Amino acid sequence: MHLLHDRMRRTIRRYALVPPDGRVLVAVSGGSDSVALAHLLHRLGTLEPFEVVGVVHLHHGLRGAVADGDAEAVEALARDLKLPSHLERADVRALAAERRLSVEEAGRVARLEFFERAAAEAGADRVAVGHTADDQAETFLLRILRGAGTRGLSAVYPRHGIVIRPLLDLSRHALREFLRIEGIAFRDDETNDDLGIPRNRVRHELLPMLRDRFAPGIDAVLAREARLAREDADWLEEAANQVAAQVVEVHEGSVVLDTVELLALPPALASRVVRRALGTLASGRFIGLDHVDAVIGLAQGERPSVSLPGQHANSAGDSIRLTSADAGAASSASPRSSTPAEFSYELRVPGETVVPEAGRRLTAEVADVPDRSSLASGGDEVALDAADLVGPLTVRGRRAGDRFQPLGAPGRRSLQDLFVDRKIARGDRDAVPIVTDSAGRIVWVVGVTIAHQFRVTERTRSVVVLKAR
């Protein structure tokens, strides 16, 4: 048990998964990995500077009485640990039909939205999920088989937004052995044995064969390869972000790419710039390598036009124009799609980030505080107390359940209410960039206000200046 605690503690510290004095919710499905996570993290919270403040569980409405039993088991676990439980039911099939997603993808979206709501209600900084080293290896192999690039081969990230994965360095076997020794019960999901599901074939057939016939330590090898791919992808994404402003222009209902500038880029950067541009009008639809290659082909003169997810691309002279294929997207009365733009980019300090979904460029720099009267706290340029920020910063779109304390406000309120009070048009709200710190806290609603806790005070010794253009 002490070994598991030590390895989980190292993972949390290595990737700074939890801020100091952080509040953590644990997502529990009822299966072995998440049940072990709840027990281990709850015990570790008594030794580390963070607190486990509850258990969350989403009933997907897919597996009838079996899923009901899972929910009951999670409630029982929460009682055993003397933690509050946050349970919610979703109609994932209806969500899939409404948003034109697969049931699997709709389930993922429903979980993330639920996590955001639950964290906001509980005042939590993070939601821990039970992905293990086995999940990392399975995901890496699946993405190789599907032809992923370095971003895809990064597999499962230790942290994404408020979601953290403290078990990534632990095996499923070690966790089940812990549960066996401790006499802790868990639920088995019968769908995990369905070999019609590709991940299950990798889990039950491909990985055992690789362990038996090629490399007993293949899981560790694949985890290391995923980490190296992640480091390469992060660097390339940052480099692509720096050059995107030379290539991409975002207009109402369309995106224009400069083909001369695009073809002058190294292929690894060009493909990332194109993928980001396509994502602006894709309305959440999947953008694959074939779609990126099609746009590169347009730039090289292979064809005059092509239809892509959520948009059409047409080549004319030295530019490619992407226009939305969704009805009414290009209308002057409704210039943006009604589907929220999902985007998230890192904003380094100092650094610059282009946000094509919002048609904005954000910069960050550290400065002294020679004259507080000249420091702004609203509009397109703001100053924040550097000591209170936990970097790196992230620029993202709004999310369900976003709450924070606006500057000068008496307490926390929803971002939705703030938009209404400030008379920000409904069609403009999804394109307002939101800057958060690595603890997931809202720092700046661009063009509107900063969060009260990051204001400059008499005790401020240095500031981070953020600008939007």
C-alpha positions, 0 to 999 in steps of 0.5 A: 500500500505504501508503494502505491501511495508513494508512486501516486504522490510522485505522479501528482508532484511531477505533473503538478496535478493539484494546487497547494491546498487544492480541493479534489473530487474523485470520479468513481464508476464503481469499477476497480480502478476508480474505486482504488483511486477513491481509497488511495487518494482519500488516504493520501489527502491526510498526508499531502496539502490537498483535500478530497471533498467528494465523490462524483458519478454520472449515470449514462442511462445506457445499461438499465438495472446494472447501471443503477447498481453501479450508482448505488455502489458508488453512494455506498463507497462515499458513505464508507469514506464519509464523503459527500456524493454528487450523482447525476443521470444523463440521457447519453443517446439523446445527447448523441442524436442532438449533437450528432456524435457517437454514443461513446463521444457523447458519453465523454462530453456528458462526463466532462460537462458534469465534472465542470458542474460538480466542481463548481458546486463543490468549490473543487479545483480538480476532478480525479479520474482512474486512468491507469498505465494500462489505459495509457498503453491501450490508447497508444496502440489504438492510435497507432492502429488508427494512424495518429500523429504525435498529438494523438500518440501523446495518448492520455494526458496527466491533466486536461483542464480540471481533470487529473489522472493520478494513477497513470504510473500504476498498473491495473493489476497492482490496483486490483491486488490492493483491493484484494488485500484490503477486502474492498469490493468493486463492480465489473462492467460486462462491456469490458469483455465485449471483443467487438469493441476495439479497445477490448481487443487491444486489452485482451488480445494484442497487449497480452500477446506483446507481453508474452512473445515480445516484451514483458515490460511493454506497458512501461515502454508504451507509456514512455513513448507516449510521454516523448510524443507528448513533449514533442507535440507540446513544443510543435503546438506552441511553435504553430501558435506563434506562426498562425497569425502570419497564415490565418485570418478569421472573419465573420463566418469564414477563415482565410489561409495565406497559401504562400505563407502556409507552404513556406512552413515546415510540414509539421507546423503547416499541418497544425496550423491547418487543423486549428483553422479547420477547427474554427468552423467544424462545430465540434466535428472530428478533424482528421489527417485526411482533412488536413491533407486535403487543405494542403492539397488545395494549397498545392493546386491539386484541386479547386475546392473540397468539402470538409467537416462543417465547412467548404474550402475553396482555393482562389489565387494565393488564399484558401477560404473556409466557409461554414456549411451549417445553415445560417452560419454565414448570415449577417444576422447570426454570424457565428454558429449556435454550437459553442466553439470548443477551444483551449490553448496554453498562454505562456508568460511571457508569450503570445497565443492566437485564438482563431475561434475568437479572432483574437491574439493574446499576449502575456508579460511580467512587469514591475508595479511602478504606478498602480494608477496606470494599471487596467483591470478591464477591457482588452488590457489588464494587470494581475497580481503575479504572486497569486497566479499558478501558471501556465495560463490557459485560454479557452471557451466558456464551459457549463458551470463556469463561476468566479468572483468578478472584480468588486463583486461581493461573491462568486457568480455564474459566467452566464449571469455576468454575460447577461448583466454586461449585455453581451449578445447571446451569439457572441458569448461562445467566442469570448476567450476565458483565461484560467490558471493551472488550478482551473480558476478563471483569471480574466474574461477577455474584454469584460473583467478580471477575477477579484482574487487576482486584482492588484493591491498595495501588497503587489510586487509584480504583475502579469500584464495580459493584452488582447488584440 
